[in-house]
């Protein structure tokens, strides 16, 4: 019985690879240490970034087996983090209501000119860059019967 696990998107991986000198594709595929290294070295001065073009399919396969499929989609969570993470929308998607609403309020206040909340938001953002895949996996594994759907 061959059930396919597809938790991450190769297409999204390549779209993030375009900005790969920031390490975004590595964070997405669950490689926060090298993602951070890529961020601070601009993709190992562009060399690692170019090599990663060929490694994206392998990183996608490994992420598919490492993380738990289920009701929450990893790609949606990452897109929300990347584009609306400042407002905590990804945390609301993860059903983390208290921190999601708190970040939403702080993000709105910061956007309105109360910039002293930005360091708090940045700390949450950095933590989520390192742990988002694990947070989605934890949620998915805590909902029995939704681990794998028949192909």
N, C-alpha and C positions, 0 to 999 in steps of 0.2 A: 504494500500500500504506500504509494508515493504522494505525500502531501507536501505541497510547496509552501515554504515560509517566505513571505516577501514583506518584510517590515520596512524596508527603506527603498527609495526610488533612485535608480541609476540616473535617470534624467535630471532629477533635482541635484544629485551628486555632481553631475557635470555642470549644471548651472551655477552651483556654489563653487565649483573648481575655477570658473572664470575669475572669481575673486579669491582664488586659492592662496595667493600670497598672504592673505589674512588668516589662513588656516580654517576657514569656514567649512569646507568640505570634510576636513579631518574631524572637526567637532561633530558634524552631522553623522558621520559613520562611527562615532564612538571612540575616537582617538584624541582625547583632550590633551595629553602630554605633547604629542607631536603637533597638534593644532596650536597650542600655545607657542611651541618652538617656531612654527611657521609664521605665527603672528609677529613675533619679535625679530625674526630674521628675514622677513619678506619672502617666505617660502624657500628658505636656505639660499637666499640671493637669486631666486628664480629657478635654480637648478632642480630643487626638490619639487617645485611647483610643476615644471615641465614633465618630470618623471611621473608625477601623480596622474597625469592625463592617461597613462597606460595602466595605472594601479586602481583607478576608480572601480572597474568591474570586480576586482578582487576584494576591495574594501566593502563593496555592496554585498557580495556573497557572505563575507564574514559577519557583517552586521545583521544580515537576514537570519543567521543561525545563532547569533549571540543574544538577540533581543526577542522578547515574547510578543507575538502578534495578538491582537485583541481589539476591543472596541475603540480605543484611542489610536489614531494614526500618527506615526512618527513624523511624517512629512508635514502634516498640518501643524503639529506642535512646533516644529522647527521654523516653519514659515511665520507662524504667529510670534515666535521669539524674535526672529530676525527683524520683522517689520513692525511689530507692535509690542515688543518686549519692554519698551520704556514705560508702557501703560499696564503691564502685567496681564495682558490678554491671554497669553499662553498658560498662565497659572489658573485662570478661570476655566480654560479648556481642560486642564488637568483636574478640575473639581477642587482646587485648593482655594476655596472661597475667601478665607480671611486674608491670606497674603495677596491674592489676586485683587481684591477690592482695595486693600491698603496701597498696593502699587498703582492701581488705577487712580486713586485719589492723589497720591504723591506725584504721579506723572502729570496729572492735570494741573496741580499746583505749580510744578516746575515749569510746565509749558506757559503758565500764566505769569511767570517772572519770579517765582520763589525758588531760586536756583540752589539754595542750600540743601534741598532734598535730593539733588542729583547724585551725590556720593552714595546715599542709601540705595537708590535705584541701581546704580552701577554695581554695587556689591551683589545684589540679587541677580543681576544680569550675568555677571561673571560666574557665580555659583551655578546658574542654570546652564551656561555654556558647557560646564564640566559635567553636569549631572542630568540633563534633560532626558537623554535616552534611558537612563536608569529609572527616572521618575515615571516615564511612560510605561516601561516594562513592569514596574511595581504595580501600577494601576491595572494593567492588563492581566497580570498573573493573579490579582486579587479578585477577579471576576470569573469564577469557574464556568465552564461551558462555552467560553468565548475565545479559547486559546487558538484553535485552528478551525477554519471552515473548510468543508469539503470542496475540492476543486471542481 
